[in-house]
Amino acid sequence: MKTTLKITTAIAFIWIGFVCAISFMEAWLKFQAPNITTALGLGIGQLVFGALNKVELFLSTSIIVLLLLQIKKTKNINLYFIIAFVILLLQTFWLLPALNERAIKIIQGITTSKSQLHFVFVALEIIKVISLFLFGKNQLKQLQ
């Protein structure tokens, strides 16, 4: 059981690192680079966030498998992981497709109306990171 706890803890913190590096650093820094147009930045963003989403789906699936291995012994499903996973599903099936559609229109030069989707995405990223941190912290407590 300790091995699976260690692995789930490590995966949670690796996941946090990916999200923080991409969502809270790369996403806005790329627009600060010389000669990066909005269209180019959006195209890069689509690639990077698509890749991040695939990594997150892999990491979350890994945690689910490990939690299922643990559940017989702990009988504990962690609410913080469920929150992070539900957010990931919302992003995968609703938010990222909507943001991609919007980005494609902007890249094609089509005028779009104001949208709050980026603010929703950032808010969900913050909640996801906090949830993953609390999940990882709970996993660490079980190791002691």
Secondary structure, DSSP 8 states (H G I E B T S, - for coil): -HHHHHHHHHHHHHHHHHHHHIIIIIHHHGGGSTT--HHHHHHHHHHHHHHHHHHHHHHHHHHHHHHHHHHHHH----HHHHHHHHHHHHIIIIIHHHHHHHHHHHHTT-------HHHHHHHHHHHHHHHHHHHHHHHHHHH-
